[in-house]
Amino acid sequence: MYEDWRLCRLCAGALIALTAVTAGAENRVDEDGAAFEPHSTLGVFIGDTTEDRRDGITLGAEYEYRFSEPFGIGVTAEHVSGDFDTNVIALPIALHRDRWKLYAGPGMEFADGDEEPLFRIGVEYGFHFGGLEVSPQVDVDFVDGEQLFVWGIVFAFEL
């Protein structure tokens, strides 16, 4: 377990360093030719979490502050029911390229009074419908020597 905490501390340090380095990054022009404006998004996640023969419905909320055209930082909170009955919180940093979003970050899993550090990596692709973004999402959570596969849909809007 000590190694898991070391990994989380290392990842948190890397996220802080990356945020500090990119916070001053010059904002570029977006895909429509307009100057990029920093903004926040709020989303709802509906999906599934699987690991070996266990399976659970996953419901969550996501917040991201996109401080420059390519980078954002956020928080994700999820509840996994079914075979799991766990709660997950993660603090990912995101890299945006057109409609693609790649992200990674440390987090925690809470189950049966226990806490386990985790590391999440993921990808999503956004479809825009006016002010609504619908994004299929695929994540892998590394928790206590296991890999959990999380997939679903995010419905998000700009704040």
C-alpha positions as CSV (number, residue, x, y, z in Angstrom):
1,M,0.0,0.0,0.0
2,Y,2.9,2.4,0.6
3,E,3.8,2.1,-3.0
4,D,0.3,3.2,-4.0
5,W,0.6,6.3,-1.8
6,R,4.0,7.1,-3.3
7,L,2.4,6.9,-6.8
8,C,-0.4,9.2,-5.8
9,R,2.0,11.8,-4.3
10,L,4.2,11.6,-7.4
11,C,1.2,12.0,-9.7
12,A,-0.1,14.9,-7.6
13,G,3.3,16.6,-7.8
14,A,3.5,16.1,-11.6
15,L,0.0,17.6,-12.0
16,I,0.9,20.6,-9.9
17,A,4.1,21.2,-11.9
18,L,2.3,20.8,-15.2
19,T,-0.4,23.2,-14.1
20,A,2.2,25.8,-13.0
21,V,4.1,25.5,-16.2
22,T,1.0,25.7,-18.5
23,A,-1.0,28.3,-16.5
24,G,0.8,31.0,-18.3
25,A,0.4,29.4,-21.7
26,E,-0.8,31.8,-24.3
27,N,-4.4,31.1,-25.3
28,R,-4.8,30.2,-28.9
29,V,-7.6,30.5,-31.4
30,D,-10.2,27.7,-31.1
31,E,-11.5,25.6,-34.0
32,D,-14.0,28.3,-35.0
33,G,-11.3,31.0,-35.3
34,A,-12.3,32.8,-32.1
35,A,-9.9,33.6,-29.3
36,F,-10.0,31.0,-26.6
37,E,-11.6,32.1,-23.3
38,P,-11.0,30.1,-20.1
39,H,-14.2,28.5,-18.9
40,S,-15.7,25.8,-16.7
41,T,-17.8,22.8,-17.6
42,L,-20.1,20.7,-15.5
43,G,-21.2,17.2,-16.5
44,V,-23.1,14.1,-15.5
45,F,-21.7,10.6,-16.1
46,I,-23.8,7.5,-16.7
47,G,-21.9,4.2,-17.3
48,D,-20.6,0.9,-16.1
49,T,-17.6,-0.3,-14.2
50,T,-16.2,-3.8,-14.7
51,E,-13.4,-5.9,-13.3
52,D,-13.0,-9.6,-13.9
53,R,-16.6,-10.9,-13.2
54,R,-17.8,-7.9,-11.1
55,D,-20.0,-5.3,-12.7
56,G,-21.7,-2.1,-11.5
57,I,-23.7,0.8,-12.7
58,T,-21.7,4.0,-12.4
59,L,-23.2,7.5,-11.8
60,G,-21.1,10.6,-11.4
61,A,-20.5,14.3,-11.7
62,E,-17.6,16.0,-13.4
63,Y,-16.2,19.5,-13.2
64,E,-13.4,20.9,-15.3
65,Y,-11.8,24.3,-15.4
66,R,-10.2,24.7,-18.8
67,F,-7.6,27.4,-18.3
68,S,-6.0,27.3,-21.7
69,E,-6.9,25.9,-25.1
70,P,-5.1,22.6,-24.7
71,F,-5.3,22.2,-20.8
72,G,-7.8,21.8,-18.1
73,I,-7.9,20.5,-14.6
74,G,-10.9,19.0,-12.9
75,V,-12.6,16.8,-10.3
76,T,-14.7,13.7,-10.8
77,A,-16.9,12.0,-8.2
78,E,-18.7,8.7,-8.9
79,H,-20.7,6.1,-7.1
80,V,-20.5,2.5,-8.4
81,S,-23.4,0.2,-7.3
82,G,-24.0,-3.5,-8.1
83,D,-21.1,-5.8,-7.3
84,F,-18.9,-2.9,-6.1
85,D,-20.8,-0.4,-3.9
86,T,-17.9,2.1,-3.9
87,N,-17.3,5.8,-4.3
88,V,-14.5,7.3,-6.3
89,I,-13.0,10.7,-6.5
90,A,-10.3,11.7,-9.0
91,L,-8.4,14.9,-9.8
92,P,-7.5,14.6,-13.5
93,I,-5.6,17.0,-15.7
94,A,-6.8,17.0,-19.3
95,L,-5.2,17.6,-22.7
96,H,-7.7,18.7,-25.4
97,R,-7.1,18.3,-29.1
98,D,-10.0,19.3,-31.2
99,R,-12.9,17.1,-30.0
100,W,-10.6,14.6,-28.2
101,K,-9.9,14.8,-24.5
102,L,-7.1,12.7,-22.9
103,Y,-6.7,12.9,-19.1
104,A,-5.0,11.3,-16.2
105,G,-4.8,11.9,-12.4
106,P,-4.7,10.6,-8.9
107,G,-7.8,9.8,-6.8
108,M,-9.2,7.7,-4.0
109,E,-11.7,4.8,-3.9
110,F,-13.9,4.5,-0.8
111,A,-15.5,1.1,0.0
112,D,-16.6,-0.6,3.2
113,G,-14.9,1.9,5.4
114,D,-11.6,1.4,3.5
115,E,-9.7,4.0,1.4
116,E,-7.5,3.0,-1.5
117,P,-5.5,5.3,-3.7
118,L,-6.1,5.0,-7.4
119,F,-4.8,6.4,-10.6
120,R,-7.2,7.1,-13.6
121,I,-6.4,7.5,-17.2
122,G,-9.1,8.1,-19.8
123,V,-10.2,9.4,-23.2
124,E,-13.4,10.9,-24.5
125,Y,-14.7,12.4,-27.8
126,G,-17.1,15.3,-27.6
127,F,-20.2,15.8,-29.9
128,H,-21.6,19.3,-29.6
129,F,-25.4,20.1,-29.7
130,G,-25.7,23.8,-29.1
131,G,-24.6,24.4,-25.5
132,L,-24.7,20.6,-24.7
133,E,-21.7,18.3,-25.2
134,V,-22.3,14.5,-25.3
135,S,-19.1,12.5,-24.9
136,P,-18.5,8.8,-25.0
137,Q,-15.9,8.1,-22.3
138,V,-13.5,5.2,-21.5
139,D,-11.3,5.1,-18.4
140,V,-9.0,2.6,-16.7
141,D,-8.6,2.9,-12.9
142,F,-5.5,1.3,-11.3
143,V,-6.5,0.4,-7.7
144,D,-4.7,-1.9,-5.3
145,G,-3.0,-3.9,-8.0
146,E,-6.3,-4.2,-10.1
147,Q,-7.4,-2.5,-13.3
148,L,-11.0,-1.5,-13.4
149,F,-12.6,-0.6,-16.8
150,V,-15.1,2.3,-16.7
151,W,-17.1,3.3,-19.8
152,G,-20.1,5.4,-20.4
153,I,-21.5,8.8,-21.6
154,V,-21.0,12.3,-20.2
155,F,-23.6,15.0,-20.7
156,A,-21.9,18.4,-20.0
157,F,-22.5,22.1,-20.5
158,E,-20.4,25.2,-20.1
159,L,-21.0,27.3,-16.9
